[in-house]
């Protein structure tokens, strides 16, 4: 169980990094009208919460 929580935390932290990079690219785009449809800020916040909870469960089970 602990290994799976660690892998969930790592995967969520990776997704957080990807979402933050995508959000940075969205904020620095050349064409202002080309917004896109992915809610990168929400994805980043949700993945950060999942990563923190999974890391807490992993540390609590040690």
C-alpha positions as CSV (number, residue, x, y, z in Angstrom):
1,X,0.0,0.0,0.0
2,X,2.8,2.4,0.8
3,X,4.5,1.9,-2.5
4,X,1.3,2.7,-4.4
5,X,0.8,5.9,-2.4
6,X,4.3,6.9,-3.2
7,X,3.8,6.3,-6.9
8,X,0.5,8.2,-6.8
9,X,2.3,11.1,-5.2
10,X,5.0,11.1,-7.8
11,X,2.6,10.9,-10.6
12,X,0.5,13.7,-9.2
13,X,3.6,15.9,-8.7
14,X,4.6,15.2,-12.3
15,X,1.1,16.2,-13.5
16,X,1.4,19.4,-11.4
17,X,4.6,20.3,-13.2
18,X,3.1,19.7,-16.6
19,X,0.0,21.7,-15.8
20,X,2.1,24.6,-14.5
21,X,4.2,24.6,-17.6
22,X,1.1,24.6,-19.8
23,X,-0.4,27.4,-17.8
24,X,2.8,29.4,-18.2
25,X,2.6,28.8,-21.9
26,X,-1.0,29.9,-22.0
27,X,-0.2,33.2,-20.1
28,X,2.7,34.0,-22.5
29,X,1.0,33.2,-25.8
30,X,1.4,35.5,-28.8
31,X,-2.2,35.3,-30.1
32,X,-4.4,36.6,-27.3
33,X,-7.6,35.2,-28.9
34,X,-6.2,31.6,-29.0
35,X,-7.2,30.7,-25.4
36,X,-7.7,26.9,-25.5
37,X,-10.1,24.8,-23.5
38,X,-8.1,23.0,-20.8
39,X,-8.4,24.4,-17.2
40,X,-4.7,24.1,-16.4
41,X,-4.9,26.1,-13.2
42,X,-7.6,23.8,-11.8
43,X,-5.7,20.7,-12.9
44,X,-2.6,22.0,-11.2
45,X,-4.4,22.7,-7.9
46,X,-6.2,19.3,-7.9
47,X,-2.9,17.4,-8.7
48,X,-1.1,19.3,-6.0
49,X,-3.8,18.4,-3.5
50,X,-3.6,14.7,-4.5
51,X,0.2,14.7,-4.3
52,X,0.1,16.2,-0.8
53,X,-2.5,13.8,0.5
54,X,-0.8,10.8,-1.1
55,X,2.5,11.8,0.4
56,X,0.9,12.3,3.8
57,X,-0.7,8.8,3.7
58,X,2.6,7.4,2.5
59,X,4.5,9.0,5.4
60,X,1.7,8.1,7.9
61,X,1.9,4.4,7.0
62,X,5.6,4.1,7.5
